[in-house]
Amino acid sequence: MRVADSPSNREHFGSASAGKRGISGYPLVRIAVLMVLRSHLLADVSFGPYRDSEMKHAEQIIDRVPDDSLLIVDRGFLSAAFLLGIQRAGSNRYWLTRAKSNTKYRIVETLGPGDALIEMDVSSAARAKDPSLPLVMRARAISYQRPGCKPQTLLTSLLDPRKFPAAEIKLLYHERWELELGYGELKTDMLAREECIRSKSPQMVRQELWGIFLAYNMVRLEMDRVARQLGIWPTKISFVAALHLIRDEWMWSAGARPGAIPRHLHNLRANIKRLVLPPRRRERVYPRAVKLKMSNFPRKRPVGASK
């Protein structure tokens, strides 16, 4: 996330390199979140300077992964130490990710068409950092291809093909996109596409970010309560419309008598119930592509900044 371009923010959070064109226009904060995909609630957040990797922040919140759950991550987190750490940190914790193009593994047993138990060697570098890691990591590989897309292979710790059918795992992985939709709600809808947040010191940036995350969760928690009453997933309710309703009600409540708030809260929840969205059109396929090209204008950067 971009933060205000002040000297203290530049020094603390750092910038992204733009190659020959210098550095990013704003200082950047690296953020990793643990999100409940079917409600978009944030279970935990870790953030800090841009130079810190996503993996470092993910390791800070790994303990918050609940037992009896499936953690879906992108292929950037394909690390034996990280994935095995998920399993070790609790009970019945499973993971699901996508293989990289250069991922190497050996098939141990074929479970069905495009479905196999596999073994992957754990690198010596990883075992040097953590001697408790095994020489070999066992997982399950599920290969498939969606219409209009390249063939993909999923890797998971859900090893039992009867308890966890391959067809269901394929559908589950694509729910990971709910994370991106949640980011859009937070950065685009709630923050109205602001170029950067306003705080000009690292301490105030931290305070403002926690305020943003808490406000987002308050909206999502209210949507979750209404969805439970309706017997639907919270993602079936319009976030933008619910955000506007809750924001207007919050402004009204600031000057209202306390005795009137319960009645207005009841009316608010009744109004949110009317915001159920139509079914998603699953048949639509839109591969990633660039809509707009980069600007030809010079990039504005801090005076004297070269990297």
C-alpha positions, 0 to 999 in steps of 0.5 A: 500500500502507498503511504504519504511521500515524507522523508520519514516514511521514505526512510522507514518503509522504503521504495520499490525499484523502477529500474532505470527510471529510479524508484517508486513514486511513493513509499510502500508498506508490505502487507500480508493478511490472513483472510477468511475467504468465505466471509472476507473477515481479516483474521490477522494482519502483519505489515512493515517496510517494503524490503521485508518479504511477504514470506516474513510477514506470513510467518508472523501470522501463521500461528493464527491459522485455526485448527481443522482448516485449509489454508490456500496460498499462491505459489509464492509461498511454496516453501517446505519450511512454511508449508510444513510449519502450517501443519506442525503449528496445530491440529488438522491444518491443511494447505493448498497451493499451485505448483511453479513451472520449475517445481520438481517431484517424484510420483509415488502412487497414482490415485486417479486421472491427473491425481497422484501422491508425490515426493519433493526433496527439501533443499539443503539450504532449508534444512540448514536453517531448520534441521528439523525439516525432513529430507523429503516432503510428501504431498498430493499433485492434482493436474487439470486444465480449465477452458481457455487457460494453461494446464495447472498443477495443484499441490496439497497436504489433503492426501486422502482421495476418498475424503478429499476428492480431486474435483472438490479441491480444484474448485476450492483452489479458485476460491483463493481469488476471494482474497483479491476481491477483498483487497479490492473492497478495502483499497478501491471501494472503502478508500475510494482509490486514494493514491496513498494514505495520509499519515506522514510518519511511520507511527501514524501510518501504523495507527492509520492502517490498523484503523483501516483494517478495523473499519473494514472488519466492522463492515464485514462482521455486520454483513456476516451477521446478516448473512447468517440470518439469511442462510447465505455466504457473506460474499453474496451481499453487496459490499459497496452498498452495505458500506454506504448504509453502515457509514451513513448510519454511523454518522447519524448515530454520532449525534443520536440519543443512545435509546434510538440506536437499537431500533436504527440498528435493526432497520440497518440490518433489515436494509442490508438483507435487501442487498443480496447479489444475483448468482455469479456467472461462472462461465465467464473467462477473462485471462489477465491482460493490460487495459491501459499502457504506461504514461509517456510523461516523466515520472515525478520522484524525490529530488536527488533520489536515484534508487 
